């Protein structure tokens, strides 16, 4: 998202005011051939040949300092009898306690992350350009993280400020104190300056203790420019993940670092959403799919483990490396609900990891442990600073308005809000579309504070739409509208469809039994019951991200007669305020505009 837009919103707003573990193991123990030598009969002693190194990791925190609400704050646990149950999870006060407890007794412990620590954050962090989250990560003793796509939401200069410190160029010093920046390195090996060809941040970092050396290479997904506003990645080039990791693995080896971990902001999808699903049970790595599989199969065997993210999924799987040897690949869901505990057995004789001994488990950040006092103080401080803005009521809802499913209730609400805004500035507006990835949470009926059940506060709405996009209007032909709908399920989006949320009056059939563009039944696309005319011109509202062709919707980027409108969150606020009250709350949308055939 353009930094100027975020700055405007922030400036305006400021002015206004272990759980059970899932175990993925390469082997139950190190084979005798790897361990037995007369001089060092036990590999677990730090003075011996083998040293266990604890690697704690998490990903996709997205500034969730407070426990996430609704389904965003729960994980699914598979039970022994095959049933599942949900567990409330997350919140940095609890994450800190879990990490600190996990480190006890482990003198060789590293904490790493795989990107999207900030961005798309709740108001308590996002209102202050995510400085509160960096402060929290410093307190969590994070050692290193890769960048993710959301680290570029406000552009490379703002990312550099988060790393190095300094007050915001527009909004100044949040809380009246100079921001000191991250105590840990952000790694961006595959993000280079187009002019110099050099990485914009460090490509790798080496952890050292008593002769033990572990190198970390950090990359984000190559497709970052497709899912971030063009302004945020202007002047940057995003390289191939595998090529970049392999390049820097060789460089680390030349420096004598043979134990290497890749932090990759790209991920996969396990066959089950349960955090403790054994994705090796069908066969090593057979229980996971998605981009990370091909990446893992091609990253050099010199890399000993892959810590991943982006897809917000939980897994601890083994995927064969190019030499056919199993290698651990993990992800800890999102929003601080899980953390991964991986054991890397370091061979002091070779300087490498005994790969057959690597084991990994995801643990739930349960809320039944004592809160970390320092994190409570941090949350309390920033919550007080944001409270005048966050607690303001903007509307009322009759029940939970979720953001899951092919067509979501929140998607209907936001698309309708954007169409209403569009009609207020241009009566000729016909329809609105909204990208599902821009809807970061649903609205919950149960009160999150003292506002009362059914009350929607500005802070809650901000959590749903935190990107500070504008609502733009463009002219598209009917043929272009149909092409855009087809781009949901074809081209870049064929493997992982991105179904646009649509405004009231627009209907069509999505036939998932077919493939590619044919999944959109062309003659089923109708507006107010009348078939879309390919030759006619329609006035279409969408956020500035989509209007720039984001998320693989190149056709939406070709709109003519562009009008840049106001803030998308302001459009939602205006719509809810106008269409709900305590006596007549906004009804839960039916989410029945898209007919899905399976």
C-alpha positions as CSV (number, residue, x, y, z in Angstrom):
1,X,0.0,0.0,0.0
2,X,1.3,3.5,-0.7
3,X,3.0,5.0,2.3
4,X,1.4,8.3,1.7
5,X,-2.0,6.8,2.1
6,X,-1.1,5.0,5.3
7,X,0.5,8.1,6.6
8,X,-2.6,10.1,5.9
9,X,-4.8,7.6,7.7
10,X,-2.4,7.3,10.7
11,X,-2.0,11.0,11.0
12,X,-5.7,11.6,10.9
13,X,-6.4,8.8,13.5
14,X,-3.7,10.0,15.8
15,X,-5.0,13.5,15.6
16,X,-8.4,12.2,16.5
17,X,-7.2,11.0,19.7
18,X,2.9,-26.3,25.4
19,X,0.4,-27.2,24.5
20,X,0.2,-30.6,22.9
21,X,2.8,-31.1,20.3
22,X,2.8,-32.4,16.7
23,X,5.9,-34.4,16.2
24,X,7.7,-34.7,12.8
25,X,10.9,-36.6,13.3
26,X,13.4,-37.8,10.8
27,X,14.4,-40.6,13.1
28,X,13.7,-41.5,16.7
29,X,17.4,-41.1,17.5
30,X,20.7,-40.6,15.9
31,X,22.0,-43.9,14.6
32,X,24.9,-45.4,16.4
33,X,27.2,-44.8,13.4
34,X,26.7,-41.1,13.8
35,X,27.3,-41.1,17.5
36,X,29.6,-43.7,18.8
37,X,33.2,-42.7,19.2
38,X,35.3,-43.7,22.1
39,X,36.3,-40.2,23.1
40,X,32.7,-38.9,23.3
41,X,30.2,-41.7,24.4
42,X,27.3,-39.3,24.8
43,X,26.3,-36.7,22.1
44,X,24.2,-34.7,24.6
45,X,27.1,-33.2,26.5
46,X,28.2,-29.8,25.3
47,X,31.9,-30.7,25.7
48,X,31.4,-33.8,23.5
49,X,31.2,-34.2,19.8
50,X,27.5,-33.6,19.5
51,X,25.6,-30.6,20.7
52,X,21.8,-30.2,20.5
53,X,20.8,-26.8,19.4
54,X,17.2,-25.7,20.1
55,X,15.6,-23.7,17.3
56,X,12.3,-22.0,18.3
57,X,10.4,-20.4,15.4
58,X,7.2,-18.8,14.4
59,X,5.8,-16.8,11.4
60,X,3.1,-14.4,10.3
61,X,2.6,-12.7,13.6
62,X,1.1,-9.7,11.7
63,X,1.3,-7.4,14.8
64,X,-1.2,-9.5,16.8
65,X,0.0,-8.4,20.2
66,X,-3.3,-9.0,21.9
67,X,-4.9,-12.5,21.7
68,X,-6.7,-12.7,18.3
69,X,-10.4,-12.9,18.5
70,X,-12.8,-15.4,16.9
71,X,-11.5,-18.2,14.7
72,X,-8.3,-16.2,14.2
73,X,-7.5,-16.9,17.9
74,X,-8.1,-20.7,17.8
75,X,-6.3,-23.8,16.6
76,X,-7.7,-27.2,15.8
77,X,-6.3,-30.2,17.6
78,X,-6.7,-33.7,16.4
79,X,-7.6,-36.2,19.1
80,X,-6.6,-39.8,19.5
81,X,-10.1,-41.0,18.6
82,X,-10.1,-39.0,15.3
83,X,-12.3,-36.2,16.5
84,X,-11.1,-32.6,16.8
85,X,-11.4,-29.8,19.3
86,X,-10.5,-26.1,19.2
87,X,-8.1,-24.4,21.6
88,X,-7.9,-20.7,22.2
89,X,-4.4,-19.5,21.4
90,X,-2.1,-16.5,20.8
91,X,-1.2,-13.2,22.4
92,X,2.4,-12.0,23.0
93,X,1.9,-12.1,26.8
94,X,1.4,-15.9,26.5
95,X,3.9,-16.3,23.6
96,X,6.6,-14.8,25.7
97,X,5.9,-17.2,28.6
98,X,5.9,-20.2,26.3
99,X,9.1,-19.3,24.6
100,X,10.9,-18.5,27.9
101,X,9.7,-21.8,29.4
102,X,10.8,-23.7,26.3
103,X,14.3,-22.2,26.6
104,X,14.8,-23.4,30.1
105,X,17.6,-26.0,30.3
106,X,18.6,-25.3,26.7
107,X,21.9,-23.3,26.8
108,X,22.1,-23.4,23.0
109,X,18.8,-21.9,21.9
110,X,18.0,-19.7,18.9
111,X,14.7,-18.0,18.1
112,X,13.9,-17.3,14.4
113,X,11.0,-16.2,12.4
114,X,9.9,-16.5,8.7
115,X,8.4,-13.1,7.9
116,X,5.3,-11.0,8.1
117,X,6.0,-10.0,11.6
118,X,4.3,-6.7,10.8
119,X,1.8,-5.5,8.3
120,X,-2.0,-6.1,8.1
121,X,-1.8,-5.5,11.9
122,X,-4.5,-4.7,14.4
123,X,-4.9,-1.1,15.3
124,X,-2.8,-1.3,18.5
125,X,0.2,-1.9,16.3
126,X,-0.8,-0.6,12.9
127,X,-1.8,2.8,14.1
128,X,1.9,3.4,15.2
129,X,3.5,1.9,12.0
130,X,4.1,-1.4,13.8
131,X,6.7,0.0,16.2
132,X,4.9,-1.7,19.1
133,X,5.4,-5.1,17.4
134,X,9.1,-4.5,16.8
135,X,9.4,-3.5,20.5
136,X,7.6,-6.8,21.5
137,X,9.8,-8.9,19.3
138,X,12.8,-7.4,20.9
139,X,11.3,-8.4,24.2
140,X,10.7,-11.9,22.9
141,X,14.5,-12.2,22.2
142,X,13.9,-12.9,18.6
143,X,17.4,-13.5,17.0
144,X,16.6,-13.3,13.3
145,X,13.8,-13.2,10.8
146,X,13.3,-13.2,7.1
147,X,11.2,-10.5,5.5
148,X,7.8,-11.3,4.2
149,X,5.6,-9.6,1.7
150,X,3.9,-7.5,4.3
151,X,7.2,-6.0,5.4
152,X,6.9,-4.1,2.2
153,X,3.4,-2.7,2.8
154,X,4.8,0.8,3.5
155,X,7.9,0.5,1.2
156,X,11.6,-0.3,1.6
157,X,12.4,3.0,3.3
158,X,9.9,2.2,6.1
159,X,11.3,-1.3,6.4
160,X,14.8,0.1,6.8
161,X,13.4,2.4,9.6
162,X,12.0,-0.6,11.4
163,X,15.4,-2.2,11.2
164,X,17.6,0.7,12.1
165,X,15.2,2.9,14.2
166,X,14.3,6.6,14.1
167,X,11.0,8.4,14.3
168,X,8.4,8.2,11.5
169,X,9.0,10.9,8.8
170,X,5.4,12.1,8.9
171,X,3.9,11.1,12.2
172,X,7.0,11.6,14.4
173,X,7.9,9.7,17.5
174,X,5.1,7.4,18.7
175,X,4.5,7.7,22.4
176,X,6.9,10.6,22.6
177,X,10.0,8.5,22.5
178,X,12.5,7.8,19.7
179,X,12.0,4.4,18.1
180,X,15.2,2.4,18.5
181,X,14.5,-0.2,15.8
182,X,14.8,-4.0,15.7
183,X,17.5,-5.7,17.9
184,X,17.4,-8.6,15.4
185,X,18.4,-8.6,11.8
186,X,15.8,-8.7,9.0
187,X,17.2,-10.9,6.2
188,X,16.3,-10.1,2.6
189,X,18.6,-12.2,0.4
190,X,16.4,-12.2,-2.7
191,X,15.3,-8.6,-2.5
192,X,17.7,-6.4,-4.4
193,X,17.9,-2.8,-5.5
194,X,17.2,-2.6,-9.2
195,X,20.0,-0.1,-9.8
196,X,22.8,-1.6,-7.7
197,X,21.7,-5.3,-7.7
198,X,22.6,-5.6,-4.1
199,X,20.3,-6.9,-1.3
200,X,18.5,-4.1,0.5
201,X,19.2,-5.8,3.8
202,X,21.5,-8.5,5.0
203,X,21.2,-11.7,3.0
204,X,22.3,-14.0,5.9
205,X,23.3,-14.0,9.5
206,X,25.4,-16.4,11.6
207,X,24.6,-17.4,15.2
208,X,27.7,-18.4,17.2
209,X,28.2,-19.9,20.6
210,X,31.2,-21.8,22.0
211,X,32.4,-22.9,18.6
212,X,28.9,-23.8,17.4
213,X,28.0,-21.9,14.2
214,X,24.6,-21.9,12.5
215,X,23.9,-19.8,9.4
216,X,20.5,-18.3,8.5
217,X,19.5,-17.2,5.0
218,X,16.3,-15.2,4.7
219,X,14.1,-14.9,1.6
220,X,10.5,-13.9,0.8
221,X,8.4,-15.3,-2.0
222,X,9.5,-14.3,-5.5
223,X,5.9,-13.3,-6.2
224,X,5.8,-10.5,-3.6
225,X,5.3,-7.8,-6.2
226,X,2.0,-9.5,-7.3
227,X,0.5,-9.2,-3.8
228,X,1.9,-5.9,-2.6
229,X,0.9,-2.4,-3.9
230,X,3.3,-1.3,-6.6
231,X,4.4,1.7,-4.6
232,X,5.6,-0.6,-1.8
233,X,8.1,-2.5,-4.1
234,X,9.0,0.3,-6.4
235,X,12.7,0.1,-7.4
236,X,13.1,-3.5,-6.0
237,X,13.7,-6.8,-7.7
238,X,12.6,-10.1,-6.1
239,X,14.7,-13.1,-7.1
240,X,14.1,-16.8,-7.3
241,X,14.0,-18.3,-3.8
242,X,15.9,-21.5,-4.6
243,X,18.6,-19.8,-6.7
244,X,19.1,-17.2,-4.0
245,X,19.3,-19.7,-1.1
246,X,21.7,-21.9,-3.0
247,X,23.9,-19.0,-3.9
248,X,24.3,-17.8,-0.3
249,X,24.6,-21.4,1.1
250,X,27.8,-21.7,-1.0
251,X,29.0,-18.4,0.4
252,X,28.4,-19.5,3.9
253,X,30.2,-22.8,3.3
254,X,33.2,-20.8,1.9
255,X,33.2,-19.0,5.3
256,X,33.3,-22.3,7.1
257,X,29.6,-22.3,8.1
258,X,28.2,-25.8,7.3
259,X,25.1,-25.8,9.5
260,X,22.5,-23.7,7.5
261,X,18.8,-23.0,8.0
262,X,16.7,-21.2,5.4
263,X,14.0,-18.8,6.6
264,X,11.5,-18.7,3.7
265,X,8.3,-16.6,3.5
266,X,6.6,-19.1,1.3
267,X,4.7,-22.1,2.4
268,X,2.4,-25.0,1.7
269,X,-0.9,-26.6,2.7
270,X,-1.1,-29.7,4.8
271,X,-3.9,-32.2,4.1
272,X,-5.5,-31.4,7.5
273,X,-6.0,-28.1,9.3
274,X,-5.2,-29.7,12.7
275,X,-1.9,-28.3,14.0
276,X,-0.9,-31.8,15.1
277,X,-1.6,-33.6,11.9
278,X,1.2,-35.9,10.9
279,X,1.9,-34.8,7.3
280,X,4.5,-37.6,7.0
281,X,1.9,-40.3,7.9
282,X,0.9,-41.0,4.2
283,X,4.6,-41.1,3.4
284,X,7.4,-38.6,3.9
285,X,6.1,-35.2,2.8
286,X,3.0,-36.7,1.1
287,X,0.7,-34.9,3.4
288,X,1.6,-31.4,2.2
289,X,1.2,-29.6,-1.1
290,X,1.9,-26.1,-2.4
291,X,4.9,-24.0,-3.5
292,X,7.1,-25.0,-0.6
293,X,7.3,-28.6,-1.9
294,X,9.1,-27.7,-5.1
295,X,11.3,-25.2,-3.3
296,X,12.3,-27.8,-0.7
297,X,13.0,-30.4,-3.3
298,X,15.4,-28.0,-5.1
299,X,17.2,-26.1,-2.3
300,X,20.7,-27.4,-1.9
301,X,21.3,-30.3,0.5
302,X,23.7,-28.0,2.2
303,X,20.7,-26.4,4.0
304,X,19.7,-28.5,7.0
305,X,16.1,-27.2,7.7
306,X,13.5,-24.9,6.2
307,X,11.4,-22.6,8.4
308,X,8.5,-21.4,6.3
309,X,5.4,-19.2,6.4
310,X,3.0,-17.1,4.3
311,X,0.2,-19.7,4.0
312,X,-0.7,-19.4,7.7
313,X,-0.7,-23.2,8.0
314,X,0.8,-25.5,10.6
315,X,3.1,-28.4,9.7
316,X,6.3,-30.2,10.6
317,X,7.1,-32.4,7.6
318,X,10.0,-34.0,5.9
319,X,10.5,-33.4,2.2
320,X,13.3,-35.0,0.3
321,X,16.2,-32.7,-0.7
322,X,17.8,-32.9,-4.2
323,X,19.9,-35.8,-3.0
324,X,16.8,-37.7,-1.9
325,X,17.5,-37.3,1.8
326,X,14.6,-36.2,4.0
327,X,14.8,-32.7,5.4
328,X,12.6,-30.9,8.0
329,X,10.2,-28.2,6.8
330,X,8.1,-26.4,9.3
331,X,5.5,-23.6,9.7
332,X,3.7,-22.4,12.9
333,X,0.4,-21.2,11.6
334,X,0.0,-17.5,12.2
335,X,-0.9,-14.7,14.7
336,X,1.4,-16.1,17.4
337,X,-0.9,-19.1,18.0
338,X,1.8,-21.7,17.7
339,X,5.6,-21.9,18.0
340,X,7.8,-24.6,16.6
341,X,10.5,-26.3,18.7
342,X,13.2,-28.0,16.4
343,X,16.2,-29.8,17.6
344,X,19.3,-29.5,15.5
345,X,22.1,-31.9,16.5
346,X,25.4,-30.1,15.7
347,X,28.5,-32.2,15.0
348,X,31.5,-30.3,16.4
349,X,33.9,-32.5,14.3
350,X,32.3,-31.6,10.9
351,X,30.5,-28.3,11.8
352,X,27.4,-29.7,10.2
353,X,24.0,-30.9,11.5
354,X,23.4,-34.6,11.9
355,X,20.3,-34.5,9.7
356,X,19.0,-38.0,10.6
357,X,18.5,-36.6,14.2
358,X,16.5,-33.5,13.4
359,X,13.2,-33.5,15.1
360,X,10.5,-30.8,15.2
361,X,7.2,-30.2,16.9
362,X,4.5,-27.5,16.9
363,X,3.2,-26.3,20.3
364,X,0.1,-24.3,21.1
365,X,0.5,-20.9,22.6
366,X,-2.2,-21.7,25.2
367,X,-3.7,-19.0,27.4
368,X,-3.6,-21.1,30.6
369,X,-0.1,-19.9,31.5
370,X,1.0,-16.9,33.4
371,X,1.2,-13.7,31.4
372,X,4.7,-12.2,30.9
373,X,4.7,-9.0,32.9
374,X,6.9,-7.1,30.5
375,X,4.6,-7.9,27.6
376,X,1.5,-7.0,29.7
377,X,3.1,-3.6,30.3
378,X,3.9,-3.1,26.6
379,X,0.3,-4.1,25.5
380,X,-1.2,-1.8,28.2
381,X,0.9,1.1,27.1
382,X,0.1,0.9,23.4
383,X,-3.5,0.0,24.0
384,X,-3.9,3.2,26.1
385,X,-2.4,5.3,23.4
386,X,-4.7,3.8,20.8
387,X,-7.9,3.6,22.9
388,X,-9.4,6.9,22.0
389,X,-9.4,5.8,18.3
390,X,-10.0,2.1,18.8
391,X,-13.0,2.1,21.1
392,X,-15.2,4.4,19.1
393,X,-18.4,2.6,18.0
394,X,-19.1,2.7,14.3
395,X,-22.0,0.3,13.9
396,X,-24.0,-2.7,15.1
397,X,-24.2,-6.3,13.8
398,X,-26.8,-9.0,14.5
399,X,-24.3,-11.9,14.7
400,X,-20.8,-13.0,13.7
401,X,-19.8,-11.8,10.2
402,X,-17.1,-14.2,9.2
403,X,-14.3,-14.0,6.6
404,X,-14.0,-17.6,5.6
405,X,-15.4,-19.6,2.7
406,X,-15.4,-19.1,-1.1
407,X,-17.8,-16.2,-0.6
408,X,-17.7,-14.8,2.9
409,X,-20.2,-12.7,4.9
410,X,-17.5,-10.1,5.5
411,X,-16.8,-10.1,1.8
412,X,-20.4,-9.3,1.0
413,X,-20.4,-6.5,3.6
414,X,-17.2,-4.9,2.3
415,X,-18.2,-5.1,-1.3
416,X,-21.6,-3.5,-0.6
417,X,-19.9,-0.8,1.4
418,X,-17.6,0.0,-1.4
419,X,-20.4,0.1,-3.9
420,X,-22.4,2.4,-1.7
421,X,-19.4,4.7,-1.4
422,X,-18.8,4.5,-5.2
423,X,-22.5,5.5,-5.9
424,X,-22.1,8.5,-3.5
425,X,-19.3,9.9,-5.6
426,X,-20.5,8.6,-9.0
427,X,-24.2,7.6,-9.4
428,X,-23.2,5.6,-12.5
429,X,-21.3,3.0,-10.4
430,X,-22.6,-0.5,-11.1
431,X,-20.7,-3.0,-9.0
432,X,-17.8,-3.6,-6.6
433,X,-15.2,-6.3,-6.2
434,X,-13.0,-7.0,-3.2
435,X,-9.9,-9.2,-2.9
436,X,-10.3,-11.9,-0.2
437,X,-6.7,-11.5,1.1
438,X,-7.6,-7.9,2.0
439,X,-10.2,-9.1,4.5
440,X,-7.9,-9.9,7.5
441,X,-10.6,-11.0,10.0
442,X,-14.3,-11.2,10.5
443,X,-16.5,-9.2,12.9
444,X,-17.5,-11.0,16.1
445,X,-20.8,-10.3,17.8
446,X,-19.4,-10.9,21.3
447,X,-17.9,-7.8,22.8
448,X,-14.1,-7.6,22.8
449,X,-14.1,-4.9,25.5
450,X,-16.6,-2.8,27.3
451,X,-18.5,-1.8,24.2
452,X,-21.2,-4.4,24.5
453,X,-22.3,-7.3,22.3
454,X,-23.0,-6.5,18.7
455,X,-21.2,-3.2,18.8
456,X,-18.5,-2.8,16.0
457,X,-15.7,-0.5,17.1
458,X,-13.3,1.3,14.9
459,X,-10.5,-0.9,16.2
460,X,-12.4,-4.0,15.2
461,X,-13.1,-2.7,11.7
462,X,-9.4,-1.7,11.4
463,X,-8.4,-5.3,12.1
464,X,-10.7,-6.4,9.2
465,X,-9.3,-3.8,6.7
466,X,-5.9,-2.5,7.8
467,X,-4.3,-1.7,4.5
468,X,-5.2,1.9,4.0
469,X,-6.2,1.4,0.4
470,X,-8.4,3.8,-1.5
471,X,-11.7,2.9,-3.2
472,X,-11.2,3.6,-6.9
473,X,-13.6,3.6,-9.8
474,X,-12.8,2.4,-13.3
475,X,-14.6,1.7,-16.5
476,X,-14.5,-2.0,-17.7
477,X,-16.2,-3.6,-20.5
478,X,-18.5,-6.6,-19.8
479,X,-15.9,-8.8,-21.5
480,X,-13.2,-7.4,-19.1
481,X,-15.4,-8.1,-16.1
482,X,-15.8,-11.7,-17.2
483,X,-12.1,-12.0,-17.9
484,X,-11.3,-10.7,-14.4
485,X,-13.6,-13.3,-12.9
486,X,-11.9,-15.9,-14.9
487,X,-8.5,-14.7,-13.6
488,X,-9.7,-15.8,-10.1
489,X,-9.2,-19.4,-11.2
490,X,-6.8,-19.4,-14.0
491,X,-3.2,-18.2,-14.8
492,X,-1.4,-17.2,-11.7
493,X,-4.4,-18.1,-9.6
494,X,-5.2,-21.5,-11.1
495,X,-3.4,-23.6,-8.5
496,X,-4.7,-21.5,-5.6
497,X,-7.9,-19.6,-6.6
498,X,-8.5,-16.1,-5.3
499,X,-12.2,-15.6,-5.3
500,X,-13.3,-12.0,-5.5
501,X,-16.0,-10.9,-3.1
502,X,-18.8,-9.2,-5.0
503,X,-21.4,-6.6,-4.3
504,X,-25.2,-7.2,-4.2
505,X,-26.8,-7.7,-7.6
506,X,-23.8,-9.4,-9.2
507,X,-24.2,-13.2,-9.5
508,X,-22.6,-16.1,-11.3
509,X,-21.8,-19.8,-11.2
510,X,-18.4,-21.2,-10.3
511,X,-18.0,-24.7,-11.5
512,X,-15.1,-26.3,-9.6
513,X,-15.5,-29.6,-11.5
514,X,-13.9,-27.9,-14.5
515,X,-10.4,-26.4,-14.9
516,X,-8.9,-23.0,-15.5
517,X,-11.0,-20.2,-16.9
518,X,-13.8,-22.6,-17.7
519,X,-14.6,-22.7,-14.0
520,X,-16.5,-19.4,-14.4
521,X,-19.6,-20.2,-16.3
522,X,-19.5,-17.2,-18.7
523,X,-23.2,-17.0,-19.5
524,X,-24.1,-17.1,-15.8
525,X,-22.6,-13.7,-15.0
526,X,-25.5,-11.4,-14.4
527,X,-26.1,-8.0,-12.9
528,X,-29.4,-7.5,-11.3
529,X,-30.7,-10.6,-13.1
530,X,-29.6,-9.4,-16.6
531,X,-26.7,-11.1,-18.3
532,X,-23.5,-9.0,-18.5
533,X,-23.1,-7.5,-22.0
534,X,-19.5,-8.1,-23.2
535,X,-19.7,-4.9,-25.3
536,X,-21.2,-2.6,-22.7
537,X,-19.2,-0.5,-20.2
538,X,-19.6,-0.9,-16.5
539,X,-18.4,1.4,-13.7
540,X,-16.6,-0.8,-11.2
541,X,-15.4,0.0,-7.7
542,X,-12.4,-1.8,-6.2
543,X,-9.6,-1.0,-3.8
544,X,-6.4,0.6,-5.1
545,X,-4.5,-2.7,-4.7
546,X,-6.8,-4.5,-7.2
547,X,-6.9,-1.4,-9.4
548,X,-3.2,-1.8,-9.8
549,X,-3.6,-5.4,-11.0
550,X,-2.7,-7.0,-7.7
551,X,-3.3,-10.6,-6.8
552,X,-3.0,-11.7,-10.5
553,X,-6.0,-9.6,-11.7
554,X,-4.2,-8.0,-14.6
555,X,-7.5,-7.2,-16.3
556,X,-8.6,-5.0,-13.4
557,X,-5.4,-3.0,-13.8
558,X,-6.6,-2.1,-17.4
559,X,-9.6,0.0,-16.3
560,X,-10.2,3.3,-18.0
561,X,-11.5,6.6,-16.7
562,X,-9.9,6.0,-13.3
563,X,-11.1,7.9,-10.3
564,X,-9.1,7.6,-7.1
565,X,-11.5,7.8,-4.1
566,X,-11.3,7.9,-0.4
567,X,-10.1,5.5,2.3
568,X,-11.6,2.0,2.1
569,X,-12.0,1.7,5.9
570,X,-13.8,5.0,6.0
571,X,-16.2,3.6,3.3
572,X,-16.9,0.6,5.6
573,X,-17.4,2.9,8.6
574,X,-19.8,5.2,6.8
575,X,-21.8,2.2,5.5
576,X,-22.2,0.5,8.8
577,X,-23.1,3.7,10.6
578,X,-25.7,4.5,8.0
579,X,-27.2,1.0,7.9
580,X,-27.3,-0.1,11.5
581,X,-28.3,0.9,14.9
582,X,-28.7,-0.7,18.3
583,X,-32.4,-1.4,17.6
584,X,-31.8,-2.6,14.0
585,X,-28.3,-4.2,13.8
586,X,-26.8,-5.0,10.4
587,X,-28.0,-8.5,9.5
588,X,-25.5,-11.3,8.8
589,X,-25.1,-11.4,5.0
590,X,-26.3,-14.6,3.3
591,X,-23.2,-15.0,1.2
592,X,-25.3,-16.5,-1.7
593,X,-24.2,-14.4,-4.7
594,X,-21.8,-17.1,-6.1
595,X,-23.3,-20.5,-6.9
596,X,-20.5,-23.0,-6.4
597,X,-20.6,-26.4,-8.1
598,X,-18.3,-29.1,-6.7
